[in-house]
């Protein structure tokens, strides 16, 4: 019986069911305001002024290169730190991996 509970799909289903029960329980405990209570709750704060809300269109053109940069650097760090010491061609593999990551970063940040 204990082995069945520890199987990953069964454990996932148990944890998912418990999470849903907790979420449902806390949703019943949470405060639910009426429409008159929360009239200005979703309005933007402008120091007491009535400012018309405008749709926001964020520009992610500078975000994605930095996200790719951090992804590449974290993967390179993970690979380099988990190379075994007794791996005979580990230094060559590490040099190839770092150089390919540098080429990828140069391509990423070219102007």
N, CA, C and O atoms as a GROMACS GRO file, in nm:
protein
  444
    1UNK      N    1   0.083  -0.120   0.000
    1UNK     CA    2   0.000   0.000   0.000
    1UNK      C    3   0.087   0.126   0.000
    1UNK      O    4   0.058   0.222  -0.071
    2UNK      N    5   0.194   0.126   0.080
    2UNK     CA    6   0.281   0.243   0.085
    2UNK      C    7   0.352   0.267  -0.047
    2UNK      O    8   0.379   0.381  -0.084
    3UNK      N    9   0.382   0.158  -0.120
    3UNK     CA   10   0.450   0.174  -0.249
    3UNK      C   11   0.358   0.238  -0.353
    3UNK      O   12   0.404   0.313  -0.439
    4UNK      N   13   0.230   0.209  -0.343
    4UNK     CA   14   0.135   0.265  -0.440
    4UNK      C   15   0.121   0.416  -0.418
    4UNK      O   16   0.111   0.492  -0.515
    5UNK      N   17   0.119   0.459  -0.293
    5UNK     CA   18   0.105   0.602  -0.264
    5UNK      C   19   0.227   0.680  -0.312
    5UNK      O   20   0.215   0.797  -0.348
    6UNK      N   21   0.344   0.617  -0.313
    6UNK     CA   22   0.465   0.686  -0.352
    6UNK      C   23   0.491   0.688  -0.501
    6UNK      O   24   0.589   0.746  -0.546
    7UNK      N   25   0.406   0.625  -0.580
    7UNK     CA   26   0.420   0.634  -0.724
    7UNK      C   27   0.394   0.778  -0.767
    7UNK      O   28   0.299   0.840  -0.719
    8UNK      N   29   0.478   0.834  -0.855
    8UNK     CA   30   0.463   0.976  -0.892
    8UNK      C   31   0.325   1.017  -0.940
    8UNK      O   32   0.276   1.121  -0.897
    9UNK      N   33   0.258   0.942  -1.028
    9UNK     CA   34   0.125   0.987  -1.070
    9UNK      C   35   0.023   0.988  -0.955
    9UNK      O   36  -0.060   1.079  -0.946
   10UNK      N   37   0.029   0.887  -0.869
   10UNK     CA   38  -0.064   0.880  -0.756
   10UNK      C   39  -0.035   0.992  -0.657
   10UNK      O   40  -0.127   1.058  -0.608
   11UNK      N   41   0.094   1.013  -0.627
   11UNK     CA   42   0.132   1.121  -0.534
   11UNK      C   43   0.090   1.257  -0.590
   11UNK      O   44   0.045   1.344  -0.516
   12UNK      N   45   0.106   1.276  -0.723
   12UNK     CA   46   0.065   1.401  -0.786
   12UNK      C   47  -0.085   1.423  -0.771
   12UNK      O   48  -0.129   1.533  -0.740
   13UNK      N   49  -0.163   1.319  -0.794
   13UNK     CA   50  -0.308   1.331  -0.782
   13UNK      C   51  -0.350   1.362  -0.638
   13UNK      O   52  -0.442   1.442  -0.616
   14UNK      N   53  -0.284   1.300  -0.541
   14UNK     CA   54  -0.316   1.327  -0.401
   14UNK      C   55  -0.284   1.472  -0.366
   14UNK      O   56  -0.365   1.541  -0.304
   15UNK      N   57  -0.166   1.518  -0.406
   15UNK     CA   58  -0.126   1.656  -0.377
   15UNK      C   59  -0.216   1.755  -0.450
   15UNK      O   60  -0.251   1.860  -0.395
   16UNK      N   61  -0.256   1.723  -0.573
   16UNK     CA   62  -0.346   1.810  -0.648
   16UNK      C   63  -0.482   1.819  -0.580
   16UNK      O   64  -0.540   1.928  -0.570
   17UNK      N   65  -0.534   1.706  -0.532
   17UNK     CA   66  -0.663   1.706  -0.464
   17UNK      C   67  -0.656   1.785  -0.333
   17UNK      O   68  -0.747   1.861  -0.303
   18UNK      N   69  -0.549   1.767  -0.257
   18UNK     CA   70  -0.534   1.843  -0.132
   18UNK      C   71  -0.522   1.992  -0.162
   18UNK      O   72  -0.578   2.074  -0.089
   19UNK      N   73  -0.450   2.028  -0.268
   19UNK     CA   74  -0.436   2.169  -0.304
   19UNK      C   75  -0.570   2.230  -0.342
   19UNK      O   76  -0.602   2.342  -0.302
   20UNK      N   77  -0.650   2.157  -0.418
   20UNK     CA   78  -0.782   2.207  -0.454
   20UNK      C   79  -0.871   2.222  -0.332
   20UNK      O   80  -0.946   2.319  -0.321
   21UNK      N   81  -0.863   2.128  -0.239
   21UNK     CA   82  -0.943   2.138  -0.117
   21UNK      C   83  -0.901   2.259  -0.034
   21UNK      O   84  -0.987   2.329   0.020
   22UNK      N   85  -0.772   2.283  -0.022
   22UNK     CA   86  -0.724   2.399   0.052
   22UNK      C   87  -0.769   2.528  -0.016
   22UNK      O   88  -0.814   2.621   0.050
   23UNK      N   89  -0.756   2.532  -0.149
   23UNK     CA   90  -0.798   2.651  -0.224
   23UNK      C   91  -0.947   2.676  -0.209
   23UNK      O   92  -0.990   2.790  -0.190
   24UNK      N   93  -1.026   2.572  -0.218
   24UNK     CA   94  -1.170   2.585  -0.202
   24UNK      C   95  -1.206   2.632  -0.061
   24UNK      O   96  -1.294   2.716  -0.044
   25UNK      N   97  -1.139   2.577   0.039
   25UNK     CA   98  -1.165   2.617   0.178
   25UNK      C   99  -1.131   2.762   0.203
   25UNK      O  100  -1.208   2.834   0.267
   26UNK      N  101  -1.017   2.807   0.153
   26UNK     CA  102  -0.980   2.947   0.173
   26UNK      C  103  -1.066   3.042   0.090
   26UNK      O  104  -1.086   3.157   0.130
   27UNK      N  105  -1.118   2.996  -0.025
   27UNK     CA  106  -1.207   3.083  -0.102
   27UNK      C  107  -1.339   3.105  -0.028
   27UNK      O  108  -1.402   3.210  -0.043
   28UNK      N  109  -1.380   3.009   0.053
   28UNK     CA  110  -1.501   3.027   0.134
   28UNK      C  111  -1.475   3.121   0.252
   28UNK      O  112  -1.567   3.187   0.299
   29UNK      N  113  -1.351   3.126   0.299
   29UNK     CA  114  -1.317   3.214   0.411
   29UNK      C  115  -1.285   3.357   0.368
   29UNK      O  116  -1.289   3.448   0.451
   30UNK      N  117  -1.255   3.377   0.241
   30UNK     CA  118  -1.210   3.509   0.197
   30UNK      C  119  -1.325   3.609   0.195
   30UNK      O  120  -1.442   3.573   0.185
   31UNK      N  121  -1.288   3.736   0.206
   31UNK     CA  122  -1.386   3.844   0.207
   31UNK      C  123  -1.433   3.871   0.065
   31UNK      O  124  -1.352   3.883  -0.027
   32UNK      N  125  -1.562   3.881   0.048
   32UNK     CA  126  -1.620   3.913  -0.081
   32UNK      C  127  -1.700   4.041  -0.066
   32UNK      O  128  -1.808   4.041  -0.006
   33UNK      N  129  -1.647   4.149  -0.121
   33UNK     CA  130  -1.715   4.277  -0.110
   33UNK      C  131  -1.829   4.288  -0.208
   33UNK      O  132  -1.836   4.217  -0.308
   34UNK      N  133  -1.919   4.380  -0.178
   34UNK     CA  134  -2.030   4.407  -0.268
   34UNK      C  135  -1.985   4.508  -0.373
   34UNK      O  136  -1.877   4.566  -0.360
   35UNK      N  137  -2.067   4.529  -0.475
   35UNK     CA  138  -2.031   4.623  -0.580
   35UNK      C  139  -2.016   4.765  -0.526
   35UNK      O  140  -1.932   4.841  -0.574
   36UNK      N  141  -2.095   4.801  -0.427
   36UNK     CA  142  -2.086   4.937  -0.372
   36UNK      C  143  -1.961   4.953  -0.286
   36UNK      O  144  -1.908   5.063  -0.273
   37UNK      N  145  -1.912   4.843  -0.227
   37UNK     CA  146  -1.793   4.852  -0.142
   37UNK      C  147  -1.666   4.868  -0.224
   37UNK      O  148  -1.571   4.933  -0.180
   38UNK      N  149  -1.663   4.812  -0.341
   38UNK     CA  150  -1.538   4.809  -0.418
   38UNK      C  151  -1.548   4.890  -0.547
   38UNK      O  152  -1.496   4.849  -0.650
   39UNK      N  153  -1.614   5.006  -0.540
   39UNK     CA  154  -1.633   5.088  -0.660
   39UNK      C  155  -1.499   5.136  -0.716
   39UNK      O  156  -1.475   5.126  -0.836
   40UNK      N  157  -1.414   5.187  -0.632
   40UNK     CA  158  -1.286   5.239  -0.679
   40UNK      C  159  -1.170   5.145  -0.654
   40UNK      O  160  -1.055   5.186  -0.662
   41UNK      N  161  -1.200   5.021  -0.622
   41UNK     CA  162  -1.095   4.928  -0.586
   41UNK      C  163  -1.002   4.896  -0.703
   41UNK      O  164  -0.882   4.878  -0.684
   42UNK      N  165  -1.057   4.889  -0.823
   42UNK     CA  166  -0.977   4.854  -0.938
   42UNK      C  167  -0.930   4.977  -1.017
   42UNK      O  168  -0.863   4.962  -1.119
   43UNK      N  169  -0.963   5.098  -0.970
   43UNK     CA  170  -0.919   5.219  -1.039
   43UNK      C  171  -0.773   5.247  -1.004
   43UNK      O  172  -0.725   5.211  -0.897
   44UNK      N  173  -0.705   5.313  -1.097
   44UNK     CA  174  -0.564   5.345  -1.071
   44UNK      C  175  -0.555   5.460  -0.970
   44UNK      O  176  -0.642   5.546  -0.963
   45UNK      N  177  -0.447   5.457  -0.892
   45UNK     CA  178  -0.430   5.560  -0.790
   45UNK      C  179  -0.356   5.678  -0.850
   45UNK      O  180  -0.248   5.662  -0.905
   46UNK      N  181  -0.414   5.796  -0.839
   46UNK     CA  182  -0.353   5.916  -0.894
   46UNK      C  183  -0.363   6.031  -0.794
   46UNK      O  184  -0.394   6.143  -0.834
   47UNK      N  185  -0.339   6.006  -0.668
   47UNK     CA  186  -0.337   6.108  -0.563
   47UNK      C  187  -0.469   6.183  -0.553
   47UNK      O  188  -0.469   6.304  -0.529
   48UNK      N  189  -0.580   6.115  -0.571
   48UNK     CA  190  -0.710   6.176  -0.556
   48UNK      C  191  -0.767   6.238  -0.682
   48UNK      O  192  -0.882   6.282  -0.682
   49UNK      N  193  -0.689   6.242  -0.789
   49UNK     CA  194  -0.738   6.299  -0.914
   49UNK      C  195  -0.814   6.192  -0.993
   49UNK      O  196  -0.786   6.073  -0.983
   50UNK      N  197  -0.911   6.238  -1.070
   50UNK     CA  198  -0.979   6.148  -1.161
   50UNK      C  199  -0.904   6.145  -1.293
   50UNK      O  200  -0.911   6.239  -1.372
   51UNK      N  201  -0.832   6.039  -1.316
   51UNK     CA  202  -0.754   6.025  -1.437
   51UNK      C  203  -0.817   5.914  -1.521
   51UNK      O  204  -0.840   5.804  -1.471
   52UNK      N  205  -0.844   5.942  -1.646
   52UNK     CA  206  -0.901   5.836  -1.730
   52UNK      C  207  -0.798   5.725  -1.751
   52UNK      O  208  -0.680   5.751  -1.776
   53UNK      N  209  -0.844   5.603  -1.739
   53UNK     CA  210  -0.751   5.491  -1.756
   53UNK      C  211  -0.728   5.466  -1.904
   53UNK      O  212  -0.819   5.470  -1.986
   54UNK      N  213  -0.602   5.440  -1.935
   54UNK     CA  214  -0.564   5.411  -2.073
   54UNK      C  215  -0.509   5.268  -2.077
   54UNK      O  216  -0.445   5.224  -1.983
   55UNK      N  217  -0.535   5.198  -2.186
   55UNK     CA  218  -0.482   5.062  -2.196
   55UNK      C  219  -0.329   5.065  -2.202
   55UNK      O  220  -0.270   5.149  -2.270
   56UNK      N  221  -0.269   4.975  -2.132
   56UNK     CA  222  -0.124   4.970  -2.123
   56UNK      C  223  -0.071   4.868  -2.223
   56UNK      O  224  -0.121   4.756  -2.231
   57UNK      N  225   0.028   4.908  -2.299
   57UNK     CA  226   0.091   4.819  -2.396
   57UNK      C  227   0.240   4.811  -2.363
   57UNK      O  228   0.319   4.889  -2.417
   58UNK      N  229   0.279   4.719  -2.275
   58UNK     CA  230   0.419   4.712  -2.237
   58UNK      C  231   0.507   4.663  -2.353
   58UNK      O  232   0.463   4.585  -2.437
   59UNK      N  233   0.629   4.712  -2.355
   59UNK     CA  234   0.725   4.676  -2.458
   59UNK      C  235   0.824   4.576  -2.400
   59UNK      O  236   0.902   4.609  -2.310
   60UNK      N  237   0.820   4.454  -2.450
   60UNK     CA  238   0.907   4.348  -2.399
   60UNK      C  239   1.031   4.329  -2.486
   60UNK      O  240   1.101   4.228  -2.471
   61UNK      N  241   1.059   4.422  -2.574
   61UNK     CA  242   1.171   4.402  -2.666
   61UNK      C  243   1.305   4.398  -2.593
   61UNK      O  244   1.399   4.334  -2.641
   62UNK      N  245   1.318   4.464  -2.478
   62UNK     CA  246   1.443   4.458  -2.403
   62UNK      C  247   1.440   4.349  -2.296
   62UNK      O  248   1.545   4.312  -2.244
   63UNK      N  249   1.324   4.298  -2.263
   63UNK     CA  250   1.314   4.195  -2.160
   63UNK      C  251   1.362   4.059  -2.210
   63UNK      O  252   1.436   3.990  -2.140
   64UNK      N  253   1.321   4.021  -2.330
   64UNK     CA  254   1.352   3.887  -2.379
   64UNK      C  255   1.501   3.861  -2.399
   64UNK      O  256   1.546   3.752  -2.366
   65UNK      N  257   1.580   3.956  -2.452
   65UNK     CA  258   1.725   3.927  -2.458
   65UNK      C  259   1.787   3.902  -2.322
   65UNK      O  260   1.874   3.816  -2.309
   66UNK      N  261   1.745   3.975  -2.220
   66UNK     CA  262   1.802   3.952  -2.088
   66UNK      C  263   1.752   3.820  -2.029
   66UNK      O  264   1.826   3.754  -1.956
   67UNK      N  265   1.629   3.782  -2.058
   67UNK     CA  266   1.579   3.653  -2.012
   67UNK      C  267   1.657   3.539  -2.077
   67UNK      O  268   1.693   3.442  -2.010
   68UNK      N  269   1.684   3.550  -2.206
   68UNK     CA  270   1.765   3.448  -2.275
   68UNK      C  271   1.907   3.448  -2.220
   68UNK      O  272   1.967   3.342  -2.205
   69UNK      N  273   1.961   3.567  -2.192
   69UNK     CA  274   2.096   3.577  -2.134
   69UNK      C  275   2.105   3.502  -2.002
   69UNK      O  276   2.197   3.422  -1.983
   70UNK      N  277   2.013   3.527  -1.912
   70UNK     CA  278   2.016   3.460  -1.783
   70UNK      C  279   1.991   3.310  -1.798
   70UNK      O  280   2.048   3.230  -1.723
   71UNK      N  281   1.907   3.270  -1.893
   71UNK     CA  282   1.886   3.127  -1.916
   71UNK      C  283   2.014   3.060  -1.962
   71UNK      O  284   2.051   2.954  -1.911
   72UNK      N  285   2.082   3.122  -2.059
   72UNK     CA  286   2.208   3.065  -2.109
   72UNK      C  287   2.311   3.058  -1.998
   72UNK      O  288   2.379   2.956  -1.983
   73UNK      N  289   2.323   3.164  -1.919
   73UNK     CA  290   2.424   3.165  -1.813
   73UNK      C  291   2.393   3.062  -1.705
   73UNK      O  292   2.485   2.999  -1.653
   74UNK      N  293   2.268   3.045  -1.670
   74UNK     CA  294   2.233   2.946  -1.568
   74UNK      C  295   2.257   2.803  -1.619
   74UNK      O  296   2.304   2.718  -1.543
   75UNK      N  297   2.227   2.778  -1.744
   75UNK     CA  298   2.251   2.645  -1.798
   75UNK      C  299   2.400   2.616  -1.807
   75UNK      O  300   2.444   2.506  -1.776
   76UNK      N  301   2.479   2.715  -1.850
   76UNK     CA  302   2.625   2.696  -1.855
   76UNK      C  303   2.680   2.670  -1.716
   76UNK      O  304   2.764   2.581  -1.698
   77UNK      N  305   2.635   2.744  -1.619
   77UNK     CA  306   2.681   2.723  -1.481
   77UNK      C  307   2.641   2.585  -1.431
   77UNK      O  308   2.721   2.518  -1.366
   78UNK      N  309   2.520   2.544  -1.459
   78UNK     CA  310   2.474   2.412  -1.416
   78UNK      C  311   2.557   2.301  -1.480
   78UNK      O  312   2.598   2.207  -1.411
   79UNK      N  313   2.583   2.311  -1.608
   79UNK     CA  314   2.659   2.208  -1.677
   79UNK      C  315   2.803   2.205  -1.627
   79UNK      O  316   2.858   2.097  -1.604
   80UNK      N  317   2.865   2.321  -1.610
   80UNK     CA  318   3.005   2.324  -1.566
   80UNK      C  319   3.022   2.276  -1.423
   80UNK      O  320   3.123   2.212  -1.392
   81UNK      N  321   2.929   2.305  -1.338
   81UNK     CA  322   2.945   2.263  -1.198
   81UNK      C  323   2.908   2.117  -1.175
   81UNK      O  324   2.944   2.060  -1.072
   82UNK      N  325   2.839   2.058  -1.269
   82UNK     CA  326   2.803   1.917  -1.250
   82UNK      C  327   2.888   1.822  -1.332
   82UNK      O  328   2.859   1.703  -1.337
   83UNK      N  329   2.994   1.872  -1.397
   83UNK     CA  330   3.086   1.782  -1.466
   83UNK      C  331   3.164   1.701  -1.362
   83UNK      O  332   3.214   1.758  -1.265
   84UNK      N  333   3.176   1.572  -1.381
   84UNK     CA  334   3.252   1.493  -1.284
   84UNK      C  335   3.401   1.523  -1.293
   84UNK      O  336   3.452   1.558  -1.399
   85UNK      N  337   3.471   1.509  -1.181
   85UNK     CA  338   3.615   1.538  -1.177
   85UNK      C  339   3.696   1.439  -1.258
   85UNK      O  340   3.793   1.477  -1.323
   86UNK      N  341   3.658   1.313  -1.255
   86UNK     CA  342   3.737   1.212  -1.323
   86UNK      C  343   3.701   1.195  -1.470
   86UNK      O  344   3.745   1.100  -1.535
   87UNK      N  345   3.623   1.287  -1.523
   87UNK     CA  346   3.585   1.283  -1.665
   87UNK      C  347   3.705   1.328  -1.745
   87UNK      O  348   3.750   1.441  -1.730
   88UNK      N  349   3.759   1.241  -1.830
   88UNK     CA  350   3.888   1.267  -1.895
   88UNK      C  351   3.884   1.386  -1.990
   88UNK      O  352   3.977   1.466  -1.992
   89UNK      N  353   3.779   1.398  -2.067
   89UNK     CA  354   3.773   1.510  -2.161
   89UNK      C  355   3.680   1.619  -2.109
   89UNK      O  356   3.617   1.689  -2.189
   90UNK      N  357   3.671   1.634  -1.978
   90UNK     CA  358   3.581   1.733  -1.919
   90UNK      C  359   3.621   1.876  -1.950
   90UNK      O  360   3.535   1.961  -1.973
   91UNK      N  361   3.752   1.903  -1.949
   91UNK     CA  362   3.797   2.039  -1.976
   91UNK      C  363   3.773   2.079  -2.121
   91UNK      O  364   3.739   2.194  -2.150
   92UNK      N  365   3.790   1.985  -2.210
   92UNK     CA  366   3.763   2.013  -2.352
   92UNK      C  367   3.614   2.036  -2.373
   92UNK      O  368   3.574   2.130  -2.443
   93UNK      N  369   3.533   1.952  -2.313
   93UNK     CA  370   3.389   1.969  -2.324
   93UNK      C  371   3.344   2.101  -2.262
   93UNK      O  372   3.257   2.169  -2.317
   94UNK      N  373   3.401   2.137  -2.149
   94UNK     CA  374   3.367   2.264  -2.084
   94UNK      C  375   3.407   2.382  -2.171
   94UNK      O  376   3.332   2.478  -2.183
   95UNK      N  377   3.526   2.375  -2.232
   95UNK     CA  378   3.573   2.485  -2.318
   95UNK      C  379   3.482   2.499  -2.440
   95UNK      O  380   3.449   2.611  -2.481
   96UNK      N  381   3.443   2.387  -2.498
   96UNK     CA  382   3.353   2.392  -2.614
   96UNK      C  383   3.217   2.449  -2.574
   96UNK      O  384   3.158   2.528  -2.647
   97UNK      N  385   3.169   2.409  -2.458
   97UNK     CA  386   3.038   2.456  -2.413
   97UNK      C  387   3.040   2.605  -2.382
   97UNK      O  388   2.948   2.678  -2.419
   98UNK      N  389   3.145   2.650  -2.313
   98UNK     CA  390   3.155   2.793  -2.281
   98UNK      C  391   3.173   2.876  -2.407
   98UNK      O  392   3.114   2.983  -2.419
   99UNK      N  393   3.254   2.829  -2.500
   99UNK     CA  394   3.274   2.906  -2.623
   99UNK      C  395   3.146   2.912  -2.706
   99UNK      O  396   3.116   3.016  -2.766
  100UNK      N  397   3.070   2.804  -2.710
  100UNK     CA  398   2.943   2.810  -2.784
  100UNK      C  399   2.843   2.901  -2.714
  100UNK      O  400   2.764   2.968  -2.780
  101UNK      N  401   2.845   2.904  -2.579
  101UNK     CA  402   2.758   2.997  -2.506
  101UNK      C  403   2.799   3.141  -2.533
  101UNK      O  404   2.713   3.229  -2.547
  102UNK      N  405   2.929   3.168  -2.539
  102UNK     CA  406   2.976   3.304  -2.570
  102UNK      C  407   2.935   3.346  -2.711
  102UNK      O  408   2.897   3.461  -2.732
  103UNK      N  409   2.944   3.254  -2.806
  103UNK     CA  410   2.900   3.287  -2.942
  103UNK      C  411   2.750   3.316  -2.942
  103UNK      O  412   2.704   3.410  -3.008
  104UNK      N  413   2.673   3.237  -2.868
  104UNK     CA  414   2.530   3.264  -2.857
  104UNK      C  415   2.500   3.398  -2.795
  104UNK      O  416   2.408   3.467  -2.838
  105UNK      N  417   2.577   3.436  -2.692
  105UNK     CA  418   2.556   3.567  -2.629
  105UNK      C  419   2.598   3.680  -2.722
  105UNK      O  420   2.534   3.786  -2.723
  106UNK      N  421   2.704   3.661  -2.798
  106UNK     CA  422   2.744   3.764  -2.895
  106UNK      C  423   2.636   3.783  -3.001
  106UNK      O  424   2.607   3.896  -3.041
  107UNK      N  425   2.578   3.675  -3.046
  107UNK     CA  426   2.468   3.686  -3.142
  107UNK      C  427   2.346   3.753  -3.080
  107UNK      O  428   2.276   3.830  -3.146
  108UNK      N  429   2.323   3.723  -2.954
  108UNK     CA  430   2.206   3.778  -2.886
  108UNK      C  431   2.216   3.929  -2.869
  108UNK      O  432   2.117   4.000  -2.888
  109UNK      N  433   2.334   3.978  -2.834
  109UNK     CA  434   2.350   4.120  -2.805
  109UNK      C  435   2.421   4.199  -2.914
  109UNK      O  436   2.478   4.304  -2.885
  110UNK      N  437   2.418   4.152  -3.036
  110UNK     CA  438   2.479   4.228  -3.145
  110UNK      C  439   2.392   4.349  -3.177
  110UNK      O  440   2.271   4.346  -3.155
  111UNK      N  441   2.452   4.451  -3.226
  111UNK     CA  442   2.378   4.574  -3.259
  111UNK      C  443   2.397   4.608  -3.404
  111UNK      O  444   2.343   4.707  -3.452
   0.00000   0.00000   0.00000
